[in-house]
Amino acid sequence: MSWTRFRYHLILGTRRRAPLITPEIEEILYGILKALIVELGGAVVEINGVEDHVHVVFALPPRLAFSDFVRDLKCISNRRLNAIARLPEPFGWQQEYGATTAFPDQLAHLILYVRNQKQHHANDTALDAWEHLPRERDHKTPT
């Protein structure tokens, strides 16, 4: 039987990096993400974020392709949140995402970092290495 010990660190940004993840939406969204990760075959380690992005630490079995998993996680969570929550504008994820894997000896530090996202962003102590998230491309027509 194949096995892996990968722990993925995924960063998802809201569409246009809009501050859509309010305290009222946060609990609903994180619940959707946690349930969906398990439903899709993964295991949740930690989830937290701020108004315009979410950090997710999770494990996947080797039979699941990472990019397919992320695509499904984004599409289904987006649909479920919009069906449940009354939002001033439809919720959506930006097309791009950031992801790394964590060495076993970094995992405890990563979990604490994700757990304390709000404090890191409020105190300007967010780590560039774990915060890199591409900005959504400008959709203007080239001249």
C-alpha positions as CSV (number, residue, x, y, z in Angstrom):
1,M,0.0,0.0,0.0
2,S,1.3,3.4,-0.9
3,W,1.6,6.1,1.8
4,T,2.9,9.6,2.1
5,R,3.6,11.9,5.0
6,F,2.9,15.2,3.2
7,R,1.3,18.0,5.1
8,Y,0.1,20.7,2.7
9,H,-0.1,24.4,3.5
10,L,-2.6,25.9,1.1
11,I,-3.4,29.7,1.0
12,L,-6.6,30.7,-0.8
13,G,-7.4,34.3,-1.5
14,T,-10.8,35.8,-2.0
15,R,-11.7,37.1,-5.5
16,R,-10.0,40.5,-6.0
17,R,-8.7,40.0,-2.4
18,A,-11.9,41.6,-1.2
19,P,-12.4,41.5,2.6
20,L,-15.3,39.0,2.3
21,I,-14.4,36.8,5.2
22,T,-16.2,38.6,8.0
23,P,-16.5,37.2,11.6
24,E,-20.1,36.1,10.7
25,I,-19.0,34.3,7.5
26,E,-15.7,32.9,9.0
27,E,-17.3,30.2,11.1
28,I,-19.6,29.1,8.3
29,L,-16.8,29.1,5.7
30,Y,-14.3,27.2,8.0
31,G,-16.9,24.6,8.8
32,I,-17.6,24.1,5.1
33,L,-13.9,23.8,4.3
34,K,-13.3,21.3,7.2
35,A,-16.2,19.1,6.2
36,L,-15.3,19.3,2.5
37,I,-11.7,18.3,3.0
38,V,-12.8,15.2,4.9
39,E,-15.6,14.5,2.3
40,L,-13.0,14.7,-0.5
41,G,-10.7,12.3,1.2
42,G,-8.3,14.5,3.1
43,A,-7.6,15.1,6.8
44,V,-7.7,18.6,8.3
45,V,-4.9,19.8,10.5
46,E,-5.6,23.5,10.9
47,I,-7.7,26.3,9.3
48,N,-7.6,30.0,9.9
49,G,-7.2,33.3,8.1
50,V,-8.1,36.9,7.8
51,E,-10.6,39.0,5.8
52,D,-9.1,38.3,2.4
53,H,-7.4,34.9,2.6
54,V,-7.4,31.5,4.4
55,H,-4.6,29.2,5.4
56,V,-5.4,25.5,5.4
57,V,-3.0,22.8,6.7
58,F,-4.1,19.3,5.7
59,A,-3.0,15.8,4.5
60,L,-4.1,13.9,1.4
61,P,-3.7,10.2,0.6
62,P,-1.4,9.5,-2.4
63,R,-4.4,8.5,-4.6
64,L,-5.6,12.1,-4.7
65,A,-4.0,14.6,-7.1
66,F,-3.3,17.9,-5.3
67,S,-4.5,20.3,-8.1
68,D,-7.7,18.3,-8.6
69,F,-8.3,18.4,-4.8
70,V,-7.8,22.2,-4.6
71,R,-10.0,22.8,-7.7
72,D,-12.8,20.8,-6.1
73,L,-12.3,22.4,-2.7
74,K,-12.6,25.9,-4.1
75,C,-15.5,25.2,-6.4
76,I,-17.6,23.3,-4.0
77,S,-16.9,25.5,-0.9
78,N,-17.7,28.6,-3.0
79,R,-21.1,27.1,-4.1
80,R,-22.0,25.9,-0.6
81,L,-21.2,29.2,1.1
82,N,-23.2,31.2,-1.4
83,A,-26.1,28.8,-1.0
84,I,-26.0,29.1,2.8
85,A,-24.9,32.7,3.7
86,R,-26.6,35.9,2.7
87,L,-23.7,38.0,1.4
88,P,-23.7,41.5,0.0
89,E,-21.9,40.1,-3.0
90,P,-21.3,36.5,-4.2
91,F,-18.3,34.9,-2.5
92,G,-15.6,33.6,-4.7
93,W,-12.0,32.5,-4.6
94,Q,-9.3,34.0,-6.8
95,Q,-8.1,31.7,-9.5
96,E,-4.5,31.5,-8.1
97,Y,-3.5,29.8,-4.9
98,G,-0.3,29.4,-2.9
99,A,0.9,26.0,-1.5
100,T,3.9,24.4,0.1
101,T,4.5,21.2,2.0
102,A,5.8,21.2,5.5
103,F,8.7,19.1,6.8
104,P,7.7,17.1,9.9
105,D,9.9,19.2,12.2
106,Q,8.2,22.4,10.9
107,L,4.6,21.2,11.3
108,A,4.1,22.4,14.9
109,H,5.4,25.8,14.1
110,L,3.2,26.0,11.0
111,I,0.1,25.0,12.9
112,L,0.7,27.7,15.5
113,Y,1.4,30.3,12.7
114,V,-1.9,29.4,11.0
115,R,-3.8,29.3,14.3
116,N,-2.6,32.9,15.1
117,Q,-3.2,34.5,11.7
118,K,-5.2,37.4,13.0
119,Q,-2.5,38.3,15.5
120,H,0.2,38.1,12.9
121,H,-1.6,40.3,10.5
122,A,-2.6,42.8,13.2
123,N,1.0,43.0,14.6
124,D,2.6,42.9,11.1
125,T,4.5,39.7,12.0
126,A,3.2,37.6,9.1
127,L,6.0,35.6,7.6
128,D,6.7,36.2,3.9
129,A,7.6,32.6,3.4
130,W,4.2,31.4,4.5
131,E,2.1,34.4,3.2
132,H,3.1,34.4,-0.5
133,L,-0.1,34.4,-2.5
134,P,-0.1,35.6,-6.1
135,R,-2.3,38.5,-6.7
136,E,-5.1,37.9,-9.2
137,R,-4.1,39.0,-12.6
138,D,-5.4,42.4,-13.9
139,H,-8.1,41.5,-16.4
140,K,-7.7,44.6,-18.5
141,T,-7.3,44.2,-22.2
142,P,-3.7,44.6,-23.3
143,T,-3.1,47.8,-25.4
